[in-house]
């Protein structure tokens, strides 16, 4: 007679346990009430999310011309407006510049704080949260006062105004970008990876570009898309800096003159945001960025 | 001639002294282990050799070159970390070739060297995998290959096996030693596992509270511990209370039983001292030649495979005419063999050991100090 193999039996029990607990319940089986509650919550959240979208969509297909319904009129109108593409492209360019400069500031800062100055973390976190505390209207008036005239008359030219707009958006992106990057850094052993690179002969530039950045890819993308979504929809700072061609102010102005087209723009904005989220989710699934903790396998 | 030299190295973090008066000369190709409990300064010393920490004072030289103030990326020192620290975004081959790429070696030379190292660490067909696709033991082999790829002058290993399970740990440590011998690379290995240190090293540095307690071969460290700390930290040890009877003759009384030691020691009559005896020194069989004996009753018999561990409660006996019953326990290990007759619980037994077996632990040190060291270890 052979003795039972404890390794095999333990694995079998673990598998049964996992099968039973799939769905997030605390044990092998979940009560019917718990399951029903989960579904009810899911349906309610779904309705809360989709009903406004559905209403917006229904509103967008309402136009009637000479008593004849023309559901695609608003869509044709929007796609035929030259300012639609101009505004979108302008905001995307501003957004991409914002992401670039934000990353340039945030990644080395968050990396350095984690590696060498963990005591500064609460201070850096507080500073990055300031855009949540200071209302954009206060912020933009501060910018106008500072850069509206000598000695820094940046707002007197288009290029200067665009530069101030990008700088303002870089500040606005801090809470999202810092948190996204910091979460990514928490998932990798920054110190060990840095020291391993150093012992292999790498300098700081190579460490950040070849080791740290690639391992933060998903986090950086998350921060970047959040930043892009904010920049594309931002209104207050853009309008007060006279950047009316930006997408946010353009939608607002459109809403004052046309009844149905803003609904279409809203739906397009949603679609773009969902597309961005989809890209994050897809890249996040990529196996190359999965992190293995020592001994976890 | 010394290849890696640490001279009067000290490291302070504010008021805290992490490493004090560290002096070491390692020969080329030597395998040296730093052994000690957590917080003893072994990893800090290793990190100073790697360049991740700057010594507060002292110098570090490698092959005659002073590297004390040289940044880690210019030291030509390979390091293996406890957490492997493989780059998750790179394949195994890219990880191993990283150091060579930094040194701008031609692509075909890098490929050849990577293949060679994959052979050495027994992972010939794993070059295209990512670290997360490997087991812990395989990941640590890759980390070792990566640290060796650029032919460093010194290899540093910081508790490289701690995150692995026991069986893989033993197998991998044999492999590490084989590879080290094959390449003849000077190696410093940090561990808190005495078995690892004793089985792998040419020399062991035992450390405690930032100080070097003893440097010696595993044989010397185990058999001739220089301090109470080394004696208690390395191996299993019986530490028994004893009263000095005749220090010049080396005679003490343990639980009221007279024991003669191999040689005299400094101390005063009736002084309380601690006597250390390794479990394998004792035997239930009568010894030929000069030996000492202690009597007691069997408390416990544990079968541990190749050895049988027996715990004996020493009999009180008489000490200066007074009965003593101080509850002292002596552990002894008998080699397992088919003819071994195991005693039963409560059996009266006499344990004999050679007279050079027991060591008096620093008779000049106060007993409390020795006890504190032992408790700490």
Contacts between the chains, C-beta under 8 A, distances in Angstrom:
chain1	res1	chain2	res2	distance
A	188	B	88	7.0
A	189	B	83	5.5
A	189	B	85	6.4
A	192	B	81	5.1
A	192	B	83	5.1
A	192	B	85	3.8
A	193	B	85	5.7
A	193	B	87	6.6
A	195	B	50	7.4
A	195	B	52	5.6
A	195	B	72	7.2
A	195	B	79	7.1
A	195	B	81	7.2
A	195	B	85	7.1
A	196	B	79	7.0
A	196	B	81	6.3
A	196	B	85	3.9
A	196	B	86	7.8
A	196	B	87	7.6
A	196	B	143	7.9
A	196	B	146	7.8
A	197	B	73	7.9
A	197	B	87	7.8
A	197	B	98	7.6
A	198	B	51	7.5
A	198	B	52	7.4
A	198	B	71	7.5
A	198	B	72	4.2
A	198	B	73	4.8
A	199	B	50	6.0
A	199	B	72	5.7
A	199	B	73	7.5
A	199	B	75	7.8
A	199	B	77	6.2
A	199	B	78	6.3
A	199	B	79	4.1
A	199	B	147	7.2
A	199	B	156	7.9
A	200	B	73	7.7
A	200	B	78	7.8
A	200	B	98	5.3
A	200	B	99	3.8
A	200	B	102	6.0
A	200	B	146	7.0
A	200	B	147	7.8
A	200	B	150	6.8
A	201	B	73	5.0
A	201	B	74	7.6
A	201	B	76	7.8
A	201	B	99	5.6
A	201	B	102	4.2
A	201	B	103	6.0
A	201	B	150	6.8
A	202	B	73	5.9
A	202	B	98	7.5
A	202	B	102	5.1
A	203	B	73	5.9
A	206	B	102	6.7
A	211	B	87	5.6
A	211	B	89	7.7
A	214	B	89	4.0
A	215	B	87	7.4
A	215	B	88	5.7
A	215	B	89	5.3
A	217	B	89	7.7
A	287	B	130	6.7
A	287	B	132	7.3
A	288	B	88	7.6
A	288	B	89	5.7
A	288	B	130	6.5
A	289	B	88	6.9
A	289	B	89	6.7
A	290	B	88	6.8
A	290	B	130	7.8
A	290	B	132	4.9
A	291	B	88	5.3
A	291	B	132	7.3
A	292	B	84	8.0
A	292	B	86	7.8
A	292	B	88	6.6
A	292	B	131	5.6
A	292	B	132	4.1
A	292	B	139	7.1
A	293	B	83	7.7
A	294	B	82	6.7
A	294	B	83	4.1
A	294	B	84	5.7
A	294	B	136	6.8
A	294	B	139	7.9
A	294	B	163	4.2
A	295	B	136	4.9
A	295	B	163	3.7
A	295	B	164	6.6
A	296	B	136	7.8
A	297	B	132	7.6
A	297	B	134	7.5
A	297	B	135	5.5
A	297	B	136	5.7
A	297	B	139	7.9
